[in-house]
Every structure is written in C-alpha cells, then in structure tokens.
Amino acid sequence: MREFVEHYGEPYSRLLGIDLSSRRTDEVFKWLVASVLYGKPIRESSATNTYKCFEKRKILSPEKILQTGWDGLVSILDEGGYARYDFSTATKLLDIAAKLIEMYGGDLNKLHEAATDSKDLEARIMALGKGVGPTTTSIFLRDMRMIWPKADPEPTPMIQQAQRSLGIRNLKSYAKANDVDLVRLETALLRLAKDFLRKRLPSPVKIGKRRARYHRAERSAA
C-alpha cells in the first residue's frame, strides 16, 4: 500500500508548483483558484491548463482577479479550455475575490484563524461565493490539511468510491495504522477512482486480509 500511495499520491497543489508549506497567503489563494477549477465536472487536463493560463498572466490574487474583470476572466478560461463553465466560473471568482477582501482583508489564513472548528471553516469557505460547494471545499481543504489544523474535510464521492472498493472504512485510522500520509492517501484514492474504477480498468492495488498488494500500472494523463 505504501508503494501505491507513493506512486499515485503526489498532492495536486505540488504538481502545480504551489508551495503551501510556505503558508504564504498568495500560495494559499493560488490553491483556492485551482480548487475552484477542479471542482467542476470537467476534464482534469482542462482545469490544469486553465490554471496555467492564470499563472502565465499572473492573475492569481484577489486584487488581480477584480482588476481583470468578468470579460477578462472569461477570456482566460476560454484560452485554457474551460469554455463550458466560463461565464459561471468568472462570476464565482469575482465573488470570491470581493468577499475575501471585504471579510478577511484578502487573506485566507485569517479566514482559518477566525474559524472555530472544521465545520465552521468549511462554512466560511462556502460563504465566499455562490457555487462554492462541498466538492470544491473538500478539494481545497484536502491539501490544506498540510498546514491548517482545522482542515478536516469529508472525502469527495470519488474518494469514497475508492475506499469502498478497497474496504477502507476510516481514512484517518487506515493512514495511521499503515504509516502513510493522509493527504497522499486521499490523493492516491482519488486517482484510483478517476484513472481506473471510473474507466473500468483493473485496479493497481488490492487489499487482502493481511497486506495490500500493489501492481504498478501506467497512470492516466487526465
């Protein structure tokens, strides 16, 4: 199981070059933008390409998003291949940027500090904009576990599907018992669901009564 998690569990934020370990507010906001993009039912490659377009144009702060405006954001989203959800996502990003500045001075770390517990944290994130729902919030907080003590999201439906396929009832208990990082475990399970289970391909990992058996397989690019 450790080899499976090592091979498939690299967090999405790290793959995008976002340094959450720095705890810098600009890096945390970058991950929120990426999470919004990944939160829609769209090809992962399209979400990644669109994030790279925001990065190329250096529009990855609340202030820059507001300065760019709705038309400019739609143009970037279309450039990245996000045309199916360009209008709604542009509106959502503007709402998030405006409310984050208004309520927390543009600093997501202050939002975390203000939260009383994990549920309040989730509620505050979803209150940033219409359409910021449980899936986007869970994606964002999954990687934020690395630096935010109050980040404790419920697994997304695809992660739950992978859990069921392997007979894993409790992620925290399983991660602790098998000495694997919880964030990497969740990410590996997400990729198991997306790249194998949803495509009806043979699973690269099976859990027997005593140990996990890992079979290396080629990863999907999507």
Sequence and secondary structure as in RCSB ss.txt:
>XXXX:A:sequence
MREFVEHYGEPYSRLLGIDLSSRRTDEVFKWLVASVLYGKPIRESSATNTYKCFEKRKILSPEKILQTGWDGLVS
ILDEGGYARYDFSTATKLLDIAAKLIEMYGGDLNKLHEAATDSKDLEARIMALGKGVGPTTTSIFLRDMRMIWPK
ADPEPTPMIQQAQRSLGIRNLKSYAKANDVDLVRLETALLRLAKDFLRKRLPSPVKIGKRRARYHRAERSAA
>XXXX:A:secstr
 HHHHHHH   HHHHTT  GGG  HHHHHHHHHHHHHHTSSS HHHHHHHHHHHHHTT  SHHHHHHHHHHHHHH
HHHHTT GGGHHHHHHHHHHHHHHHHHHHTT HHHHHHH SSHHHHHHHHHTTSTT  HHHHHHHHHHHTTT TT
      HHHHHHHHHHT   HHHHHHHTT  HHHHHHHHHHHIIIIITTT   SEEE SS EEE        
